[in-house]
Amino acid sequence: MFLKWITLRVNNLEQSVKFYSEVLKLPIAARFETSVNKIAMMGEKGSPKIELIEENQLNELNLGEGVSIGLKVENLEEEINSLRKAGIIPTEIISPNEHIKFCFLKDPNGYTIQLFEES
């Protein structure tokens, strides 16, 4: 088994694509539209993707509950500074041991993003 993507239902595809591409720096791998939804695949070629889906007739959802996405970064402090400049305030850095440190933030739909740095 190999993870190919994680699907997130979103309220506003453009707002979510902007967040994942501009704030988190994930490339847009693909975009397409069907008669019932709009879809954007976010992530590097050959890597698992985040699939964002905006449905035309979206029923009320409890978006963001129970889901988190872990993204590895090279320098957590630099990423946090960049997020703050974009108006996004992540949690304080957590370091359960000397080999990993991480923080959390929310995307526009309330999904939890964990940014982590390994050493």
N, C-alpha and C positions, 0 to 999 in steps of 0.2 A: 504494500500500500504506500502511496505517495501523495502527500497533500498538494492539491492543485490550486484551490482557492477557498476563501471564506466569503460567504455572501452576507451582505448587510442591506436590509431594506432601509431606504432613506426617504425623507420628506421632500428634499430638494436636491436633485442630482448635481446641478451646477454648483451649488454651495458646497456640497460634499467633495466634488472633483477639485474645486479650488483649494479646499482644506488639505486634501491628501497630496495634491501636486505641488502647491505653493508653500504650505506650511511644513509638511512632512517630507517633501521632496521626492515623492514616489512618481515615477513616470506613468503617463497614460499609455497602457499597453494596447487597448482597443476600446472603441465606442460603437454602439449600435442601438437601433431602436426597432421595436416590434409594434404590433397594433395595440398591445396592452402595457408595454413598459419601455423605459429607457435604461440602458446598461452601460457602465464604464468598468473596465478591468484595469486595476492599478497595480503596478509593480514591474520589476526588471524582467527582461526576457529570460526564460529558462527557470524562473523562480516562482514560488507560489504567489497567487494574486489575491487582492481584495476586490471582490465583485460588488459594485454598488448598483442597486436596483431601485428605480423610482417607478412605482406602478401608477398608471393613469387614474385608477379608481381605488386609491389607497384607503382602506378601512382604518379606523383608529387603532394605532399600535402603541405598545409600550416599548418604543425604540430604546435601544441601548442597554436593556436589562439583561444581566447575566452573561454578557459577552465582553471579552477583552482581547486585544490584538497586541502581541509583543513584537517590537521592532528593534533590532540591534543597531546601535550607533557607535561610531568610532570615539567620539568625545562627548560625553553626556553634558558637561558644563557648557560647552559651545552650543549644543542643541537647545539647552534651557535658555541661554541668552537670546538665541534666535527666536524662540517661541515667545519670550517676554516682549521682544521688539514687535512681534506680530499681534500683541495684545492677548496672548494666551498664557495663563498662569498655571503651570504644572504643580504637582505636590512637591514637598521637600524630597531630597534624595534619600533613598533607603539603601543601606548596604548590609545585608545579612552576613556577609563574610568578605574577606579581602579580594575575592575574585570577581565579584559582581556588585554593581550599583545600578539603581533604577529609580524612575519617577513615573507618575501617572498623569494623564490629562484626558480631557473629553473632546470628542469630535462634535460637529454641529448637531448630531442626532442623539448625543448622550452616550455613545459607545466609549468604553474605556480603552485608551491607548497606553501601553507600557513601553517606555523607551528604556533600553538597558545597555550597559557597557560592560564587557567582560575583559578581564586581564589575565 
